[in-house]
C-alpha cells in the first residue's frame, strides 16, 4: 500500500466519518494545530533525553531522575493530545466526556503546584530562552495557546467536549512553569522585562 493517496491534491481532506472538507477548514486547523503541538512536545522530549544522557555521563543522579520523570509525564500528555486530535477530527463531534483528559488536568495542576514550590515567585515578564529545553517549553506554550484559540473558534460552530478547554488552558500553564523550573534547576538565570503593563 502506498503512503500517498492523491485524494488531497486539490486541497480537500476527509474527517473521521468520511466528510470531505477544505484543508483550511477550522476543524482541520484545530486538530492540525494539536498535531503541531504534539510534534513540538516531541522535540522538547528529545532535548530532555539528550540532556539526560549528558547527566548520566557526568554522574548527576538528581538531574537524571528529574528529567526522566518529566519525559514520562510528557508522554502521557502526548497520548491525550492524540485523544483530543481524534475527537476534533470527527465530523459529528459531541459534548461527550473525555475521562482520561479530565484526569490529566488534575495531574497537570499537581505538577504545577509541585514545581511552583521550588522556584522563586514571578514579578515581571520573563524573556523566553535560557537552556534549549526551557526555550522549547516556550515554543510549546505558544503553540498550545494557538491551538486553544483555534478550538474556541471551532466551538462557535460545532459542539466540543468540555474537558478539552481546561486541559488546553492548564497545559499552557504547565509548560510556562516547566520552562522556569528547567532554567532554575539547570542554573540558567532568568532574564526579565521590567516594563510590564500596569
Secondary structure, 3 states (H helix, E strand, C coil): CCCCCCCCCCCEEECECCCEEECCCHHHHHHHHHHHHHHHHHHHHHHHHHHHHHHHHHCCHHHHHHHHHHHHHHHHHHHHHHHHHHHHCECCCCCCCCHHHHHHHHHHHHHHHHHHCCCCCCCCEECCCCCHHHHHHHHHHHHHHHHHHHHHHHHCCCCCCCHHHHHHHHHHHHHHHHHHHHHHHCCCCCCEECCCCC
